[in-house]
Amino acid sequence: MEQQKKTGSAEAENAEKESVEKEGAGAESAKKEKTATERSETNQPETDAPRRPKRCAVINDLSGIGRCSLTVSMPILSVMGVQCCPLPTAFLSTHTAFPLFTIKDLTDQMEPVMEVWQKLAFSFDGISVGFLSSEKQVEIVLDFIRRFRTRDTAVIIDPVMGDDGKPYVTCTKELQKKIRRLVPCADILTPNLTEACLLTENPWHAGRWSRKELDTLMQALLDEGAGKVVITGIPFPGAIGNLCGERGESPVMLRNKISGHSRPGTGDVFSSIVTADAVLGNDFTLSVRKASRFIRRCIRRTEEEQIPQNEGVCFEEFLKSLK
Ligand code: PXL
């Protein structure tokens, strides 16, 4: 116990030194972002990291109603055996697709929380990023990744920007532009089709997408520096496709039969499963299959129960199947 305490305080001291050094190095932030493959070698994992359950920082909003973001990530990561450490970006009554919502932006809380986590020398096996409510939050996320990423950290970016060809009401043009800066940091990037278009400035259209159009979107995202990419929610007659890509390899289309209408929050369910699997070191393609099958089951049950569209998918009774 005593030994652990000593180790802990030595780590905290080191972390504190590093945070002071970082403050002095203001020019660092102006440098080009490291790509996913240019991992930081300066941040060392905690000495007890191998003995504890895997731990993931989840930077996302907390919406009281609507089954999205943290209310989805927390149970899914937990049931899959990964500790979920929320860094909330905003607190909302209901997600932004409801006709009414309150939103309390939490940008001013994020840096102090990050400081405390670093001073206490916590390390993360995963960093997952979702809904951001201000441009400043993108800078904070970049700083978070710079401080906490080690060679062994999986960084999963879900660029939550819009759906059905339209940006979400809180995602301004400026914020969309800023979120693009996160692409090179992603070991795994999980845009839907709308977000893939917004990130690459390609036009979105309704209906069928040719394989050539999809491969162009995929290549543009890989060229921007993402390690692995899955473009979700690609429409096929009677099915939904997810295009998985990785540098130097031909993209693979995985299709799953449609079980009902798409709903808010399914992207969050998807990215949470992919996040937990990445942190656990599980195969990416298998994880994408697992996530889309899980969502299909949830949508089917949600429709049977006639749950309103905006309330997302009732995943609760199926959580155990992710164990
Ligand atoms: O599921 C994406 C999402 C996350 N968070 C908030 C949202 C949405 C989509 O509408 O409004 C607050």
py3Dmol code that shows the C-alpha trace and the ligand (Angstrom):
import py3Dmol

protein = """\
ATOM      1  CA  MET A   1       0.000   0.000   0.000  1.00  0.00           C
ATOM      2  CA  GLU A   2       2.754   2.368   1.143  1.00  0.00           C
ATOM      3  CA  GLN A   3       4.761   1.429  -1.939  1.00  0.00           C
ATOM      4  CA  GLN A   4       1.772   2.162  -4.151  1.00  0.00           C
ATOM      5  CA  LYS A   5       1.333   5.550  -2.539  1.00  0.00           C
ATOM      6  CA  LYS A   6       4.954   6.422  -3.196  1.00  0.00           C
ATOM      7  CA  THR A   7       4.725   5.362  -6.799  1.00  0.00           C
ATOM      8  CA  GLY A   8       1.512   7.326  -7.151  1.00  0.00           C
ATOM      9  CA  SER A   9       3.025  10.517  -5.816  1.00  0.00           C
ATOM     10  CA  ALA A  10       6.161  10.172  -7.952  1.00  0.00           C
ATOM     11  CA  GLU A  11       3.913   9.804 -10.997  1.00  0.00           C
ATOM     12  CA  ALA A  12       1.901  12.816  -9.920  1.00  0.00           C
ATOM     13  CA  GLU A  13       5.103  14.850  -9.587  1.00  0.00           C
ATOM     14  CA  ASN A  14       6.249  13.805 -13.033  1.00  0.00           C
ATOM     15  CA  ALA A  15       2.843  14.585 -14.453  1.00  0.00           C
ATOM     16  CA  GLU A  16       2.898  17.992 -12.774  1.00  0.00           C
ATOM     17  CA  LYS A  17       6.363  18.723 -14.192  1.00  0.00           C
ATOM     18  CA  GLU A  18       5.161  17.770 -17.620  1.00  0.00           C
ATOM     19  CA  SER A  19       2.059  19.925 -17.360  1.00  0.00           C
ATOM     20  CA  VAL A  20       4.238  22.926 -16.384  1.00  0.00           C
ATOM     21  CA  GLU A  21       6.561  22.198 -19.302  1.00  0.00           C
ATOM     22  CA  LYS A  22       3.563  22.012 -21.630  1.00  0.00           C
ATOM     23  CA  GLU A  23       2.272  25.404 -20.461  1.00  0.00           C
ATOM     24  CA  GLY A  24       5.653  26.900 -21.353  1.00  0.00           C
ATOM     25  CA  ALA A  25       5.542  25.377 -24.808  1.00  0.00           C
ATOM     26  CA  GLY A  26       2.696  27.452 -26.229  1.00  0.00           C
ATOM     27  CA  ALA A  27       4.077  27.228 -29.756  1.00  0.00           C
ATOM     28  CA  GLU A  28       3.401  23.470 -29.671  1.00  0.00           C
ATOM     29  CA  SER A  29      -0.313  23.968 -30.284  1.00  0.00           C
ATOM     30  CA  ALA A  30       0.367  25.859 -33.506  1.00  0.00           C
ATOM     31  CA  LYS A  31       2.243  22.886 -34.969  1.00  0.00           C
ATOM     32  CA  LYS A  32       0.586  20.524 -37.413  1.00  0.00           C
ATOM     33  CA  GLU A  33      -1.360  17.794 -35.613  1.00  0.00           C
ATOM     34  CA  LYS A  34       0.345  14.412 -35.418  1.00  0.00           C
ATOM     35  CA  THR A  35      -1.268  11.775 -37.577  1.00  0.00           C
ATOM     36  CA  ALA A  36      -2.674   8.644 -35.981  1.00  0.00           C
ATOM     37  CA  THR A  37       0.463   6.715 -36.810  1.00  0.00           C
ATOM     38  CA  GLU A  38       2.821   9.346 -35.382  1.00  0.00           C
ATOM     39  CA  ARG A  39       2.016   8.355 -31.809  1.00  0.00           C
ATOM     40  CA  SER A  40       3.349  10.345 -28.872  1.00  0.00           C
ATOM     41  CA  GLU A  41       6.212   8.513 -27.232  1.00  0.00           C
ATOM     42  CA  THR A  42       6.585  10.982 -24.364  1.00  0.00           C
ATOM     43  CA  ASN A  43       3.482  10.042 -22.355  1.00  0.00           C
ATOM     44  CA  GLN A  44       4.169   6.872 -20.438  1.00  0.00           C
ATOM     45  CA  PRO A  45       1.379   4.613 -19.163  1.00  0.00           C
ATOM     46  CA  GLU A  46       0.877   4.373 -15.383  1.00  0.00           C
ATOM     47  CA  THR A  47       2.913   1.610 -13.810  1.00  0.00           C
ATOM     48  CA  ASP A  48      -0.229  -0.204 -12.617  1.00  0.00           C
ATOM     49  CA  ALA A  49      -1.974   0.061 -16.007  1.00  0.00           C
ATOM     50  CA  PRO A  50      -1.726  -3.636 -16.891  1.00  0.00           C
ATOM     51  CA  ARG A  51      -3.369  -4.683 -13.609  1.00  0.00           C
ATOM     52  CA  ARG A  52      -6.499  -2.572 -13.682  1.00  0.00           C
ATOM     53  CA  PRO A  53      -9.502  -2.869 -16.045  1.00  0.00           C
ATOM     54  CA  LYS A  54      -9.073  -0.940 -19.293  1.00  0.00           C
ATOM     55  CA  ARG A  55     -10.019   2.702 -18.885  1.00  0.00           C
ATOM     56  CA  CYS A  56     -11.435   5.100 -21.467  1.00  0.00           C
ATOM     57  CA  ALA A  57     -12.008   8.854 -21.282  1.00  0.00           C
ATOM     58  CA  VAL A  58     -15.263   9.727 -23.024  1.00  0.00           C
ATOM     59  CA  ILE A  59     -15.609  13.336 -24.165  1.00  0.00           C
ATOM     60  CA  ASN A  60     -19.287  13.723 -25.017  1.00  0.00           C
ATOM     61  CA  ASP A  61     -22.512  15.419 -23.908  1.00  0.00           C
ATOM     62  CA  LEU A  62     -24.987  14.321 -21.253  1.00  0.00           C
ATOM     63  CA  SER A  63     -28.551  14.460 -22.575  1.00  0.00           C
ATOM     64  CA  GLY A  64     -31.225  13.593 -20.014  1.00  0.00           C
ATOM     65  CA  ILE A  65     -33.676  12.122 -22.525  1.00  0.00           C
ATOM     66  CA  GLY A  66     -33.000  10.580 -25.920  1.00  0.00           C
ATOM     67  CA  ARG A  67     -30.542   7.718 -25.326  1.00  0.00           C
ATOM     68  CA  CYS A  68     -27.499   9.286 -26.918  1.00  0.00           C
ATOM     69  CA  SER A  69     -23.920  10.214 -26.067  1.00  0.00           C
ATOM     70  CA  LEU A  70     -22.917   9.496 -22.441  1.00  0.00           C
ATOM     71  CA  THR A  71     -26.199   7.813 -21.485  1.00  0.00           C
ATOM     72  CA  VAL A  72     -25.288   5.239 -24.146  1.00  0.00           C
ATOM     73  CA  SER A  73     -21.477   5.090 -23.742  1.00  0.00           C
ATOM     74  CA  MET A  74     -21.491   4.605 -20.001  1.00  0.00           C
ATOM     75  CA  PRO A  75     -23.587   1.403 -19.885  1.00  0.00           C
ATOM     76  CA  ILE A  76     -22.057  -0.046 -23.063  1.00  0.00           C
ATOM     77  CA  LEU A  77     -18.428   0.469 -22.054  1.00  0.00           C
ATOM     78  CA  SER A  78     -19.188  -0.833 -18.564  1.00  0.00           C
ATOM     79  CA  VAL A  79     -20.917  -4.008 -19.720  1.00  0.00           C
ATOM     80  CA  MET A  80     -18.042  -4.660 -22.124  1.00  0.00           C
ATOM     81  CA  GLY A  81     -15.599  -4.429 -19.221  1.00  0.00           C
ATOM     82  CA  VAL A  82     -14.125  -0.987 -19.885  1.00  0.00           C
ATOM     83  CA  GLN A  83     -14.149   1.749 -17.241  1.00  0.00           C
ATOM     84  CA  CYS A  84     -15.891   4.829 -18.670  1.00  0.00           C
ATOM     85  CA  CYS A  85     -14.562   8.196 -17.439  1.00  0.00           C
ATOM     86  CA  PRO A  86     -16.889  10.937 -18.703  1.00  0.00           C
ATOM     87  CA  LEU A  87     -15.644  14.399 -19.561  1.00  0.00           C
ATOM     88  CA  PRO A  88     -19.005  16.069 -20.359  1.00  0.00           C
ATOM     89  CA  THR A  89     -19.035  18.766 -23.026  1.00  0.00           C
ATOM     90  CA  ALA A  90     -22.589  19.958 -22.385  1.00  0.00           C
ATOM     91  CA  PHE A  91     -25.657  19.102 -20.348  1.00  0.00           C
ATOM     92  CA  LEU A  92     -28.935  19.010 -22.266  1.00  0.00           C
ATOM     93  CA  SER A  93     -32.514  18.336 -21.232  1.00  0.00           C
ATOM     94  CA  THR A  94     -33.089  16.366 -24.443  1.00  0.00           C
ATOM     95  CA  HIS A  95     -30.928  15.966 -27.554  1.00  0.00           C
ATOM     96  CA  THR A  96     -31.149  18.618 -30.245  1.00  0.00           C
ATOM     97  CA  ALA A  97     -33.589  16.733 -32.512  1.00  0.00           C
ATOM     98  CA  PHE A  98     -36.400  17.265 -29.950  1.00  0.00           C
ATOM     99  CA  PRO A  99     -38.576  20.339 -30.623  1.00  0.00           C
ATOM    100  CA  LEU A 100     -37.445  21.752 -27.251  1.00  0.00           C
ATOM    101  CA  PHE A 101     -34.121  21.484 -25.469  1.00  0.00           C
ATOM    102  CA  THR A 102     -32.013  23.305 -22.882  1.00  0.00           C
ATOM    103  CA  ILE A 103     -28.231  23.254 -23.279  1.00  0.00           C
ATOM    104  CA  LYS A 104     -25.583  24.213 -20.718  1.00  0.00           C
ATOM    105  CA  ASP A 105     -22.210  24.384 -22.402  1.00  0.00           C
ATOM    106  CA  LEU A 106     -19.463  22.975 -20.142  1.00  0.00           C
ATOM    107  CA  THR A 107     -16.367  24.228 -21.995  1.00  0.00           C
ATOM    108  CA  ASP A 108     -15.110  26.052 -18.883  1.00  0.00           C
ATOM    109  CA  GLN A 109     -15.102  22.815 -16.857  1.00  0.00           C
ATOM    110  CA  MET A 110     -13.101  20.767 -19.302  1.00  0.00           C
ATOM    111  CA  GLU A 111      -9.593  22.204 -18.804  1.00  0.00           C
ATOM    112  CA  PRO A 112      -9.741  22.092 -14.984  1.00  0.00           C
ATOM    113  CA  VAL A 113     -10.918  18.456 -15.106  1.00  0.00           C
ATOM    114  CA  MET A 114      -8.120  17.554 -17.530  1.00  0.00           C
ATOM    115  CA  GLU A 115      -5.568  19.324 -15.241  1.00  0.00           C
ATOM    116  CA  VAL A 116      -6.734  17.322 -12.217  1.00  0.00           C
ATOM    117  CA  TRP A 117      -6.632  14.011 -14.105  1.00  0.00           C
ATOM    118  CA  GLN A 118      -3.111  14.773 -15.274  1.00  0.00           C
ATOM    119  CA  LYS A 119      -1.896  15.974 -11.860  1.00  0.00           C
ATOM    120  CA  LEU A 120      -3.261  12.777 -10.307  1.00  0.00           C
ATOM    121  CA  ALA A 121      -1.384  10.861 -13.038  1.00  0.00           C
ATOM    122  CA  PHE A 122      -4.364   8.999 -14.461  1.00  0.00           C
ATOM    123  CA  SER A 123      -3.761   7.306 -17.778  1.00  0.00           C
ATOM    124  CA  PHE A 124      -6.248   6.116 -20.397  1.00  0.00           C
ATOM    125  CA  ASP A 125      -6.240   3.090 -22.690  1.00  0.00           C
ATOM    126  CA  GLY A 126      -8.815   4.840 -24.847  1.00  0.00           C
ATOM    127  CA  ILE A 127      -9.961   8.360 -25.636  1.00  0.00           C
ATOM    128  CA  SER A 128     -13.365   8.609 -27.276  1.00  0.00           C
ATOM    129  CA  VAL A 129     -14.697  11.896 -28.637  1.00  0.00           C
ATOM    130  CA  GLY A 130     -18.314  12.671 -29.586  1.00  0.00           C
ATOM    131  CA  PHE A 131     -20.622  15.720 -29.451  1.00  0.00           C
ATOM    132  CA  LEU A 132     -18.777  19.027 -29.068  1.00  0.00           C
ATOM    133  CA  SER A 133     -20.672  22.258 -28.416  1.00  0.00           C
ATOM    134  CA  SER A 134     -18.030  24.960 -29.049  1.00  0.00           C
ATOM    135  CA  GLU A 135     -14.977  25.584 -31.208  1.00  0.00           C
ATOM    136  CA  LYS A 136     -12.856  25.978 -28.081  1.00  0.00           C
ATOM    137  CA  GLN A 137     -13.749  22.377 -27.176  1.00  0.00           C
ATOM    138  CA  VAL A 138     -11.919  21.169 -30.285  1.00  0.00           C
ATOM    139  CA  GLU A 139      -8.743  22.883 -29.004  1.00  0.00           C
ATOM    140  CA  ILE A 140      -9.277  21.285 -25.593  1.00  0.00           C
ATOM    141  CA  VAL A 141      -9.740  17.846 -27.163  1.00  0.00           C
ATOM    142  CA  LEU A 142      -6.520  18.284 -29.175  1.00  0.00           C
ATOM    143  CA  ASP A 143      -4.741  19.243 -25.962  1.00  0.00           C
ATOM    144  CA  PHE A 144      -6.289  16.283 -24.129  1.00  0.00           C
ATOM    145  CA  ILE A 145      -5.025  13.890 -26.784  1.00  0.00           C
ATOM    146  CA  ARG A 146      -1.549  15.496 -26.718  1.00  0.00           C
ATOM    147  CA  ARG A 147      -1.364  15.107 -22.950  1.00  0.00           C
ATOM    148  CA  PHE A 148      -2.821  11.628 -22.501  1.00  0.00           C
ATOM    149  CA  ARG A 149      -2.098   9.651 -25.660  1.00  0.00           C
ATOM    150  CA  THR A 150       0.577   6.995 -25.302  1.00  0.00           C
ATOM    151  CA  ARG A 151       1.704   4.390 -27.792  1.00  0.00           C
ATOM    152  CA  ASP A 152      -0.993   2.104 -26.339  1.00  0.00           C
ATOM    153  CA  THR A 153      -3.959   4.495 -26.359  1.00  0.00           C
ATOM    154  CA  ALA A 154      -6.783   4.012 -28.876  1.00  0.00           C
ATOM    155  CA  VAL A 155      -8.251   7.333 -30.021  1.00  0.00           C
ATOM    156  CA  ILE A 156     -11.774   7.023 -31.444  1.00  0.00           C
ATOM    157  CA  ILE A 157     -13.327  10.101 -32.997  1.00  0.00           C
ATOM    158  CA  ASP A 158     -17.045  10.193 -33.780  1.00  0.00           C
ATOM    159  CA  PRO A 159     -17.381  13.496 -35.651  1.00  0.00           C
ATOM    160  CA  VAL A 160     -20.924  14.290 -34.454  1.00  0.00           C
ATOM    161  CA  MET A 161     -21.985  16.963 -36.950  1.00  0.00           C
ATOM    162  CA  GLY A 162     -25.244  15.996 -38.626  1.00  0.00           C
ATOM    163  CA  ASP A 163     -27.469  13.406 -40.260  1.00  0.00           C
ATOM    164  CA  ASP A 164     -29.735  13.012 -43.307  1.00  0.00           C
ATOM    165  CA  GLY A 165     -27.695  15.577 -45.247  1.00  0.00           C
ATOM    166  CA  LYS A 166     -28.148  18.352 -42.651  1.00  0.00           C
ATOM    167  CA  PRO A 167     -25.857  19.614 -39.897  1.00  0.00           C
ATOM    168  CA  TYR A 168     -27.271  19.520 -36.321  1.00  0.00           C
ATOM    169  CA  VAL A 169     -28.576  22.935 -35.160  1.00  0.00           C
ATOM    170  CA  THR A 170     -25.620  23.426 -32.772  1.00  0.00           C
ATOM    171  CA  CYS A 171     -22.986  22.522 -35.394  1.00  0.00           C
ATOM    172  CA  THR A 172     -22.188  25.846 -37.063  1.00  0.00           C
ATOM    173  CA  LYS A 173     -20.076  26.158 -40.229  1.00  0.00           C
ATOM    174  CA  GLU A 174     -17.121  27.286 -38.059  1.00  0.00           C
ATOM    175  CA  LEU A 175     -17.505  24.306 -35.724  1.00  0.00           C
ATOM    176  CA  GLN A 176     -17.728  21.927 -38.698  1.00  0.00           C
ATOM    177  CA  LYS A 177     -14.469  23.334 -40.040  1.00  0.00           C
ATOM    178  CA  LYS A 178     -12.786  23.017 -36.665  1.00  0.00           C
ATOM    179  CA  ILE A 179     -13.912  19.399 -36.144  1.00  0.00           C
ATOM    180  CA  ARG A 180     -11.963  18.494 -39.317  1.00  0.00           C
ATOM    181  CA  ARG A 181      -8.810  19.091 -37.293  1.00  0.00           C
ATOM    182  CA  LEU A 182      -9.609  15.984 -35.249  1.00  0.00           C
ATOM    183  CA  VAL A 183      -9.469  13.629 -38.244  1.00  0.00           C
ATOM    184  CA  PRO A 184      -5.664  13.156 -38.228  1.00  0.00           C
ATOM    185  CA  CYS A 185      -5.800  12.243 -34.525  1.00  0.00           C
ATOM    186  CA  ALA A 186      -8.192   9.341 -35.049  1.00  0.00           C
ATOM    187  CA  ASP A 187      -7.015   5.755 -34.811  1.00  0.00           C
ATOM    188  CA  ILE A 188     -10.655   5.057 -35.659  1.00  0.00           C
ATOM    189  CA  LEU A 189     -13.053   7.559 -37.246  1.00  0.00           C
ATOM    190  CA  THR A 190     -16.803   6.755 -37.315  1.00  0.00           C
ATOM    191  CA  PRO A 191     -18.666   9.322 -39.489  1.00  0.00           C
ATOM    192  CA  ASN A 192     -22.108   8.690 -40.927  1.00  0.00           C
ATOM    193  CA  LEU A 193     -22.535   9.510 -44.604  1.00  0.00           C
ATOM    194  CA  THR A 194     -23.553  13.128 -43.895  1.00  0.00           C
ATOM    195  CA  GLU A 195     -20.529  13.653 -41.656  1.00  0.00           C
ATOM    196  CA  ALA A 196     -18.171  12.049 -44.176  1.00  0.00           C
ATOM    197  CA  CYS A 197     -19.445  14.610 -46.722  1.00  0.00           C
ATOM    198  CA  LEU A 198     -19.145  17.561 -44.319  1.00  0.00           C
ATOM    199  CA  LEU A 199     -15.598  16.547 -43.340  1.00  0.00           C
ATOM    200  CA  THR A 200     -14.428  16.254 -46.930  1.00  0.00           C
ATOM    201  CA  GLU A 201     -16.554  19.078 -48.435  1.00  0.00           C
ATOM    202  CA  ASN A 202     -18.289  16.658 -50.773  1.00  0.00           C
ATOM    203  CA  PRO A 203     -21.980  17.186 -51.623  1.00  0.00           C
ATOM    204  CA  TRP A 204     -24.492  14.874 -49.933  1.00  0.00           C
ATOM    205  CA  HIS A 205     -27.425  13.438 -51.848  1.00  0.00           C
ATOM    206  CA  ALA A 206     -30.435  11.284 -50.998  1.00  0.00           C
ATOM    207  CA  GLY A 207     -30.836   7.761 -52.421  1.00  0.00           C
ATOM    208  CA  ARG A 208     -28.233   5.289 -53.649  1.00  0.00           C
ATOM    209  CA  TRP A 209     -24.479   5.976 -53.533  1.00  0.00           C
ATOM    210  CA  SER A 210     -22.150   4.398 -56.074  1.00  0.00           C
ATOM    211  CA  ARG A 211     -19.136   2.472 -54.841  1.00  0.00           C
ATOM    212  CA  LYS A 212     -16.913   4.993 -56.628  1.00  0.00           C
ATOM    213  CA  GLU A 213     -18.447   7.919 -54.704  1.00  0.00           C
ATOM    214  CA  LEU A 214     -18.055   6.056 -51.407  1.00  0.00           C
ATOM    215  CA  ASP A 215     -14.453   5.039 -52.124  1.00  0.00           C
ATOM    216  CA  THR A 216     -13.650   8.703 -52.882  1.00  0.00           C
ATOM    217  CA  LEU A 217     -15.052   9.774 -49.485  1.00  0.00           C
ATOM    218  CA  MET A 218     -13.129   6.984 -47.767  1.00  0.00           C
ATOM    219  CA  GLN A 219      -9.857   7.861 -49.489  1.00  0.00           C
ATOM    220  CA  ALA A 220     -10.248  11.561 -48.625  1.00  0.00           C
ATOM    221  CA  LEU A 221     -10.648  10.712 -44.916  1.00  0.00           C
ATOM    222  CA  LEU A 222      -7.672   8.332 -44.957  1.00  0.00           C
ATOM    223  CA  ASP A 223      -5.611  10.981 -46.797  1.00  0.00           C
ATOM    224  CA  GLU A 224      -6.438  13.440 -44.003  1.00  0.00           C
ATOM    225  CA  GLY A 225      -4.659  11.053 -41.621  1.00  0.00           C
ATOM    226  CA  ALA A 226      -7.312   8.850 -39.986  1.00  0.00           C
ATOM    227  CA  GLY A 227      -5.960   5.365 -39.187  1.00  0.00           C
ATOM    228  CA  LYS A 228      -9.142   3.340 -39.754  1.00  0.00           C
ATOM    229  CA  VAL A 229     -12.487   4.681 -40.940  1.00  0.00           C
ATOM    230  CA  VAL A 230     -15.994   3.293 -40.939  1.00  0.00           C
ATOM    231  CA  ILE A 231     -18.595   5.277 -42.891  1.00  0.00           C
ATOM    232  CA  THR A 232     -21.930   4.284 -41.366  1.00  0.00           C
ATOM    233  CA  GLY A 233     -25.557   4.356 -42.482  1.00  0.00           C
ATOM    234  CA  ILE A 234     -25.077   3.810 -46.214  1.00  0.00           C
ATOM    235  CA  PRO A 235     -28.502   3.147 -47.770  1.00  0.00           C
ATOM    236  CA  PHE A 236     -29.139   0.002 -49.853  1.00  0.00           C
ATOM    237  CA  PRO A 237     -32.529  -1.431 -50.824  1.00  0.00           C
ATOM    238  CA  GLY A 238     -33.634  -3.280 -47.671  1.00  0.00           C
ATOM    239  CA  ALA A 239     -30.213  -2.939 -46.024  1.00  0.00           C
ATOM    240  CA  ILE A 240     -27.793  -0.526 -44.370  1.00  0.00           C
ATOM    241  CA  GLY A 241     -24.102  -0.601 -45.224  1.00  0.00           C
ATOM    242  CA  ASN A 242     -20.973   0.293 -43.287  1.00  0.00           C
ATOM    243  CA  LEU A 243     -17.854   0.874 -45.367  1.00  0.00           C
ATOM    244  CA  CYS A 244     -14.653  -0.059 -43.473  1.00  0.00           C
ATOM    245  CA  GLY A 245     -11.323   1.290 -44.683  1.00  0.00           C
ATOM    246  CA  GLU A 246      -7.730   1.415 -43.676  1.00  0.00           C
ATOM    247  CA  ARG A 247      -4.658   2.857 -45.369  1.00  0.00           C
ATOM    248  CA  GLY A 248      -3.204   0.662 -48.111  1.00  0.00           C
ATOM    249  CA  GLU A 249      -6.146  -1.763 -48.121  1.00  0.00           C
ATOM    250  CA  SER A 250      -9.275  -1.950 -50.270  1.00  0.00           C
ATOM    251  CA  PRO A 251     -12.353  -0.780 -48.355  1.00  0.00           C
ATOM    252  CA  VAL A 252     -14.826  -3.493 -47.332  1.00  0.00           C
ATOM    253  CA  MET A 253     -18.609  -2.995 -47.394  1.00  0.00           C
ATOM    254  CA  LEU A 254     -20.530  -4.766 -44.636  1.00  0.00           C
ATOM    255  CA  ARG A 255     -24.301  -4.875 -45.064  1.00  0.00           C
ATOM    256  CA  ASN A 256     -27.045  -5.667 -42.609  1.00  0.00           C
ATOM    257  CA  LYS A 257     -30.784  -6.042 -43.275  1.00  0.00           C
ATOM    258  CA  ILE A 258     -32.950  -3.109 -42.177  1.00  0.00           C
ATOM    259  CA  SER A 259     -35.152  -3.868 -39.143  1.00  0.00           C
ATOM    260  CA  GLY A 260     -36.879  -0.462 -38.893  1.00  0.00           C
ATOM    261  CA  HIS A 261     -36.298   3.292 -39.196  1.00  0.00           C
ATOM    262  CA  SER A 262     -32.965   4.814 -38.283  1.00  0.00           C
ATOM    263  CA  ARG A 263     -33.076   6.755 -35.006  1.00  0.00           C
ATOM    264  CA  PRO A 264     -31.054   9.372 -33.095  1.00  0.00           C
ATOM    265  CA  GLY A 265     -28.435   7.783 -30.855  1.00  0.00           C
ATOM    266  CA  THR A 266     -27.715   4.753 -33.035  1.00  0.00           C
ATOM    267  CA  GLY A 267     -24.413   6.377 -34.069  1.00  0.00           C
ATOM    268  CA  ASP A 268     -23.517   6.644 -30.387  1.00  0.00           C
ATOM    269  CA  VAL A 269     -24.364   2.986 -29.759  1.00  0.00           C
ATOM    270  CA  PHE A 270     -22.196   2.097 -32.757  1.00  0.00           C
ATOM    271  CA  SER A 271     -19.198   4.188 -31.719  1.00  0.00           C
ATOM    272  CA  SER A 272     -19.425   2.983 -28.097  1.00  0.00           C
ATOM    273  CA  ILE A 273     -19.179  -0.684 -29.138  1.00  0.00           C
ATOM    274  CA  VAL A 274     -16.335   0.079 -31.562  1.00  0.00           C
ATOM    275  CA  THR A 275     -14.593   2.080 -28.814  1.00  0.00           C
ATOM    276  CA  ALA A 276     -14.817  -0.686 -26.211  1.00  0.00           C
ATOM    277  CA  ASP A 277     -13.558  -3.276 -28.708  1.00  0.00           C
ATOM    278  CA  ALA A 278     -10.665  -1.036 -29.799  1.00  0.00           C
ATOM    279  CA  VAL A 279      -9.632  -0.450 -26.186  1.00  0.00           C
ATOM    280  CA  LEU A 280      -9.784  -4.201 -25.554  1.00  0.00           C
ATOM    281  CA  GLY A 281      -7.687  -4.858 -28.680  1.00  0.00           C
ATOM    282  CA  ASN A 282     -10.473  -6.674 -30.566  1.00  0.00           C
ATOM    283  CA  ASP A 283     -10.649  -6.848 -34.369  1.00  0.00           C
ATOM    284  CA  PHE A 284     -12.090  -3.731 -36.059  1.00  0.00           C
ATOM    285  CA  THR A 285     -14.177  -5.419 -38.776  1.00  0.00           C
ATOM    286  CA  LEU A 286     -15.657  -7.934 -36.340  1.00  0.00           C
ATOM    287  CA  SER A 287     -16.497  -5.066 -34.040  1.00  0.00           C
ATOM    288  CA  VAL A 288     -18.313  -3.191 -36.834  1.00  0.00           C
ATOM    289  CA  ARG A 289     -20.346  -6.352 -37.540  1.00  0.00           C
ATOM    290  CA  LYS A 290     -21.138  -6.782 -33.856  1.00  0.00           C
ATOM    291  CA  ALA A 291     -22.229  -3.130 -33.528  1.00  0.00           C
ATOM    292  CA  SER A 292     -24.514  -3.167 -36.570  1.00  0.00           C
ATOM    293  CA  ARG A 293     -26.159  -6.467 -35.547  1.00  0.00           C
ATOM    294  CA  PHE A 294     -26.713  -5.136 -32.037  1.00  0.00           C
ATOM    295  CA  ILE A 295     -28.322  -1.953 -33.397  1.00  0.00           C
ATOM    296  CA  ARG A 296     -30.525  -3.988 -35.714  1.00  0.00           C
ATOM    297  CA  ARG A 297     -31.873  -6.022 -32.788  1.00  0.00           C
ATOM    298  CA  CYS A 298     -32.442  -2.872 -30.749  1.00  0.00           C
ATOM    299  CA  ILE A 299     -34.286  -1.096 -33.586  1.00  0.00           C
ATOM    300  CA  ARG A 300     -36.549  -4.110 -34.114  1.00  0.00           C
ATOM    301  CA  ARG A 301     -37.558  -4.210 -30.444  1.00  0.00           C
ATOM    302  CA  THR A 302     -37.926  -0.420 -30.248  1.00  0.00           C
ATOM    303  CA  GLU A 303     -40.361  -0.453 -33.165  1.00  0.00           C
ATOM    304  CA  GLU A 304     -42.296  -3.351 -31.640  1.00  0.00           C
ATOM    305  CA  GLU A 305     -42.659  -1.284 -28.469  1.00  0.00           C
ATOM    306  CA  GLN A 306     -43.683   1.780 -30.537  1.00  0.00           C
ATOM    307  CA  ILE A 307     -41.177   3.979 -28.767  1.00  0.00           C
ATOM    308  CA  PRO A 308     -41.139   7.523 -30.227  1.00  0.00           C
ATOM    309  CA  GLN A 309     -38.358   8.122 -32.769  1.00  0.00           C
ATOM    310  CA  ASN A 310     -36.540  10.781 -30.724  1.00  0.00           C
ATOM    311  CA  GLU A 311     -36.196   8.474 -27.717  1.00  0.00           C
ATOM    312  CA  GLY A 312     -33.560   6.461 -29.554  1.00  0.00           C
ATOM    313  CA  VAL A 313     -33.240   2.687 -29.334  1.00  0.00           C
ATOM    314  CA  CYS A 314     -34.177   0.753 -26.193  1.00  0.00           C
ATOM    315  CA  PHE A 315     -30.919  -1.141 -25.858  1.00  0.00           C
ATOM    316  CA  GLU A 316     -31.235  -1.827 -22.129  1.00  0.00           C
ATOM    317  CA  GLU A 317     -32.562  -5.391 -22.338  1.00  0.00           C
ATOM    318  CA  PHE A 318     -29.881  -6.386 -24.858  1.00  0.00           C
ATOM    319  CA  LEU A 319     -26.894  -4.947 -23.000  1.00  0.00           C
ATOM    320  CA  LYS A 320     -25.960  -8.314 -21.502  1.00  0.00           C
ATOM    321  CA  SER A 321     -25.414  -9.734 -24.989  1.00  0.00           C
ATOM    322  CA  LEU A 322     -22.398  -7.407 -25.384  1.00  0.00           C
ATOM    323  CA  LYS A 323     -20.568  -9.015 -22.426  1.00  0.00           C
TER     324      LYS A 323
END
"""
ligand_1 = """\
12
PXL
O -26.537 11.208 -31.439
C -25.924 12.374 -31.822
C -26.197 13.504 -30.873
C -25.458 13.628 -29.732
N -25.669 14.620 -28.850
C -26.627 15.529 -29.064
C -27.409 15.466 -30.210
C -27.196 14.429 -31.138
C -28.025 14.320 -32.333
O -29.036 14.945 -32.494
O -28.355 16.377 -30.406
C -26.841 16.592 -28.047
"""
view = py3Dmol.view(width=600, height=400)
view.addModel(protein, "pdb")
view.setStyle({"model": 0}, {"cartoon": {"style": "trace"}})
view.addModel(ligand_1, "xyz")
view.setStyle({"model": 1}, {"stick": {}})
view.zoomTo()
view.show()
